Amino acid sequence: MNWKEFLKPEWRKIVLFIILSILISVYVYDWLLNNVVVCKALVCPTVEQVAQENMIRFLPFILIISYFLSCFILWIYNKVKKK
């Protein structure tokens, strides 16, 4: 399997990508909220505002990681299924 086949979108990858994106986004947002509490005591106006600003910065990475994970999971699934 070459990279073109590995990264080619199909319905299973897209469904898995959406699920992974939501799960990872929720996890990262929760992580940001927990770690920004320290910042709130120092200077930050609101925890939610800072977490949302940081979430916007992380969003492209979350989407890329989610898509690669969905491709990798389906690649492993197809390899196991063939055996």
C-alpha positions as CSV (number, residue, x, y, z in Angstrom):
1,M,0.0,0.0,0.0
2,N,1.4,3.4,-1.0
3,W,0.8,6.8,0.6
4,K,-1.9,7.6,-1.9
5,E,-4.0,4.6,-0.9
6,F,-3.3,5.1,2.7
7,L,-4.5,8.7,2.8
8,K,-7.3,8.3,0.3
9,P,-10.6,9.3,1.9
10,E,-13.4,6.8,2.1
11,W,-16.5,6.7,4.2
12,R,-15.1,4.6,7.0
13,K,-12.1,6.9,7.4
14,I,-14.3,10.0,7.4
15,V,-16.7,8.6,10.1
16,L,-13.7,7.5,12.2
17,F,-12.1,10.9,11.6
18,I,-15.2,12.8,12.9
19,I,-15.4,10.6,16.0
20,L,-11.7,10.9,16.7
21,S,-11.8,14.7,16.1
22,I,-14.6,15.1,18.6
23,L,-13.0,12.9,21.2
24,I,-9.6,14.5,20.9
25,S,-11.0,18.0,20.9
26,V,-13.0,17.4,24.1
27,Y,-9.9,15.9,25.7
28,V,-7.7,18.8,24.7
29,Y,-10.3,21.4,25.7
30,D,-10.6,19.7,29.1
31,W,-6.8,19.6,29.4
32,L,-6.6,23.3,28.5
33,L,-9.3,24.2,31.1
34,N,-7.4,22.4,33.8
35,N,-4.0,23.9,33.0
36,V,-5.3,27.4,32.5
37,V,-6.6,27.6,36.1
38,V,-3.1,28.6,37.2
39,C,-3.0,31.3,34.6
40,K,-6.3,32.8,35.8
41,A,-4.9,33.4,39.2
42,L,-2.1,35.4,37.5
43,V,-3.3,37.6,34.7
44,C,-5.9,36.0,32.4
45,P,-9.5,37.5,32.2
46,T,-11.4,34.2,32.1
47,V,-10.4,30.6,31.9
48,E,-12.9,29.8,29.2
49,Q,-11.7,32.7,27.0
50,V,-8.0,31.6,27.2
51,A,-8.9,27.9,26.7
52,Q,-11.0,28.8,23.6
53,E,-8.1,30.9,22.2
54,N,-5.7,28.1,22.7
55,M,-8.1,25.6,21.3
56,I,-8.2,27.5,18.0
57,R,-4.4,27.2,17.9
58,F,-4.6,23.4,18.5
59,L,-7.4,22.7,16.0
60,P,-5.3,22.2,12.9
61,F,-3.1,19.7,14.7
62,I,-6.1,17.9,16.2
63,L,-7.6,17.5,12.7
64,I,-4.4,16.3,11.1
65,I,-3.7,13.8,14.0
66,S,-7.3,12.6,13.9
67,Y,-7.2,11.9,10.1
68,F,-3.8,10.1,10.3
69,L,-5.1,8.0,13.2
70,S,-8.2,7.1,11.3
71,C,-6.1,6.1,8.3
72,F,-3.8,4.1,10.5
73,I,-6.6,2.3,12.4
74,L,-8.3,1.3,9.2
75,W,-5.0,0.2,7.7
76,I,-4.4,-2.1,10.6
77,Y,-8.1,-3.3,10.5
78,N,-7.7,-4.2,6.8
79,K,-4.4,-6.0,7.4
80,V,-5.9,-8.1,10.2
81,K,-9.1,-8.7,8.2
82,K,-7.1,-10.1,5.2
83,K,-5.4,-12.7,7.4
